[in-house]
Amino acid sequence: MATTALASRVSAVRHFNRFYTRAIGVLQEPWLGGPFSLTQCRILYEIAHTENPTATVIRNRLDLDPGYLSRILSSFEKRGLIEKTPSQDDARQAFLALTSEGRCQFAPLEERTVEQVGGMLEKLSENQQRQLISATQTIEQLLAPEAKQRTSGVSYVLRSHQSGDMGWIVHRQGVLYAQEYGYDEHFEALVAEIVAKFVQHFDAQRERCWIAEKDGEIVGSIFLVAQSKTVSKLRLLYVEPSARGLGIGSRLVTECVRFARRAGYKKMILWTQSDLDAARHIYKKAGLRVIEKKPHHSFSKDLLAETWELSL
């Protein structure tokens, strides 16, 4: 039975491989109608997107035969596409970089690749795109467990809110604040009240919600709402534990401050609790200061509320 099951799974993986190579045109030579093969494009990509790469680094990343890689790099150098700078620490190594001609020839390939993948994604709904990205991450993490650590510095993006985000924010904040601070369901109810009011009275000229995404998943958010004509209020900053340390929280607060100034507010305020040390550090770094403290009992806890302020 085990052998039969394995054979079936091998067949399924091979079927997926054939499908995916057709979908992205791996068998096309040259790649995407350009002057390079797929392997050559991958090498150029690594040189373009890696800081001070060496032939050893590229060989290990792409699992290429040393002699084969050496021949390709030599051809690139003869064509004036790359240049080598000897390493001062190891005379046997040289750093690789694209020349201006190399960047000129690589740019359209990069653009066509983005267009190709973008075209595939545009055919899918937002939910289907999220499912696809999640599936690719699962495949990578299962087949290369070190991939998660290797890509931990991948950049994130900020976007405006869309359908489904508000429910996600309420759910995740309810879960996280219960796990990390022991807040009960009354905190989740407060978050739900805030986001409902935001949606019902949203003024796009003076209010904003930013959603942080990394690898297609929501990893943080923040709101800026109108308290009055001259006062804005920062609300509901949160960052997923898996994305902390990337500067997302500071970036979200910075975007709030920038938007508030452009919108013509004179002041920004926020309400938080004294036990939320990470958030308080971000607020202080952004220039806000505590102007009031008040003890209260909320969310099943004895808390010290703080009101912070920033003159814009």
HELIX and SHEET records of a PDB file:
HELIX    1   1 ALA A    2  ILE A   24  1                                  23    
HELIX    2   2 TRP A   31  GLY A   33  5                                   3    
HELIX    3   3 LEU A   38  HIS A   49  1                                  12    
HELIX    4   4 ALA A   55  LEU A   62  1                                   8    
HELIX    5   5 PRO A   66  LYS A   78  1                                  13    
HELIX    6   6 SER A  100  GLU A  122  1                                  23    
HELIX    7   7 GLU A  126  LEU A  143  1                                  18    
HELIX    8   8 ALA A  147  ARG A  150  1                                   4    
HELIX    9   9 ASP A  165  TYR A  181  1                                  17    
HELIX   10  10 GLU A  185  GLN A  200  1                                  16    
HELIX   11  11 PRO A  241  ALA A  243  5                                   3    
HELIX   12  12 ILE A  248  ARG A  262  1                                  15    
HELIX   13  13 ASP A  277  LYS A  285  1                                   9    
SHEET    1   A 2 ILE A  82  PRO A  86  0                                        
SHEET    2   A 2 ALA A  94  LEU A  98 -1                                        
SHEET    1   B 7 VAL A 157  SER A 160  0                                        
SHEET    2   B 7 ARG A 208  LYS A 214 -1                                        
SHEET    3   B 7 GLU A 217  ALA A 226 -1                                        
SHEET    4   B 7 VAL A 231  VAL A 239 -1                                        
SHEET    5   B 7 LYS A 267  GLN A 273  1                                        
SHEET    6   B 7 LYS A 301  SER A 311 -1                                        
SHEET    7   B 7 ARG A 289  SER A 298 -1                                        
END                                                                             
